Amino acid sequence: MVSIVPADKDFLKRLKIVPDELVYCLTASDGKQSLGYVVFELYGRQVVIISLEAADEAITDGLIRAALNLSREKGATSAVCGIKTIYPVLKKVGFNRNGSNLSADINKVLSGKCG
């Protein structure tokens, strides 16, 4: 069973991430097997997905939704991402082009169907 949880201190250290009130990292795993992670930052009511690595499209989708859900709980209402390699998944979940990035209304994405 896949679980998505906040990254532990060892994982953050390997990625050279210093967590604070604005930077978050979630990891996906199946038992002890790592399947991916997402790093995102909150800027007021906007979340910016700054890094995402995943084993496949389904894990990418799950990590995006988990990041958006946590961000919404912290008060974010919109999301933006400039990671071109995950644009196909972002578009499936409801992101739209906004300049050189993709952006989305978090409530609309989380109320939609899975990609």
C-alpha positions in Angstrom: 0.0 0.0 0.0 1.3 3.4 -1.0 1.5 6.1 1.7 2.4 9.7 1.4 3.8 11.3 4.6 6.0 14.3 5.6 9.6 13.6 4.9 11.7 12.6 7.9 14.9 14.5 8.9 17.2 12.0 7.2 15.4 12.3 3.9 15.4 16.1 4.1 19.2 16.1 4.9 19.9 13.9 1.8 18.0 16.4 -0.3 19.7 19.4 1.4 16.3 20.8 2.4 16.0 22.9 5.5 12.3 22.7 6.5 10.7 25.8 7.9 7.2 27.3 8.1 7.2 27.8 4.3 9.0 24.8 2.8 7.5 21.3 2.9 8.4 17.9 1.6 6.2 14.8 1.3 7.4 11.4 0.4 5.6 8.5 -1.2 6.6 4.9 -0.3 5.3 1.3 -0.5 6.6 -0.2 2.7 10.3 0.6 2.7 10.5 1.2 -1.0 10.7 4.9 -1.8 8.5 5.9 -4.8 9.0 9.6 -4.9 8.8 13.0 -3.2 7.5 16.5 -3.7 8.9 19.8 -2.3 6.7 22.8 -2.2 6.8 26.3 -0.8 4.0 28.5 0.6 3.8 32.2 -0.3 0.8 33.6 1.4 -2.2 32.1 -0.4 -0.2 30.5 -3.2 1.8 27.2 -3.2 4.7 26.7 -5.5 5.7 23.1 -6.4 9.5 23.4 -6.7 10.6 19.8 -7.0 9.0 16.5 -7.7 10.4 13.0 -8.5 8.2 10.0 -8.8 8.2 6.4 -9.9 5.3 6.8 -12.3 2.3 9.0 -13.3 0.0 7.7 -10.6 2.5 8.5 -7.8 3.1 12.0 -9.4 -0.7 12.6 -9.3 -0.9 11.5 -5.7 2.0 13.6 -4.6 0.6 16.7 -6.3 -2.8 16.2 -4.7 -1.3 15.6 -1.3 0.8 18.8 -1.6 -2.2 20.8 -2.6 -4.3 19.3 0.2 -1.7 20.2 2.8 -1.3 23.7 1.3 -5.0 24.2 1.4 -5.0 23.3 5.1 -2.3 26.0 5.6 -4.5 28.6 3.8 -3.4 28.4 0.2 -6.0 28.8 -2.6 -3.9 28.7 -5.7 -0.9 26.6 -7.0 1.8 27.2 -9.6 4.4 24.9 -11.1 7.2 25.4 -13.6 8.4 21.8 -13.8 7.9 21.0 -17.4 8.4 17.2 -17.1 5.2 16.9 -15.0 3.0 19.2 -17.1 1.1 16.3 -18.6 0.0 15.2 -15.1 -0.7 18.7 -14.0 -2.9 19.3 -16.9 -4.9 16.1 -16.2 -5.5 17.2 -12.6 -6.7 20.7 -13.6 -3.7 23.0 -14.0 -3.8 25.5 -16.9 -1.1 27.5 -18.7 -0.2 30.8 -17.0 2.7 32.4 -18.8 5.6 30.0 -18.7 4.1 28.0 -15.8 1.0 26.1 -15.1 -1.4 27.2 -12.3 -4.6 26.1 -10.7 -7.3 26.8 -8.2 -6.7 24.3 -5.4 -10.3 23.8 -4.5 -11.2 23.0 -8.2 -8.3 20.5 -8.5 -9.2 18.7 -5.2 -12.9 18.5 -6.1 -12.2 17.0 -9.5 -11.7 13.5 -10.7 -8.3 11.7 -10.5 -6.2 11.9 -13.7 
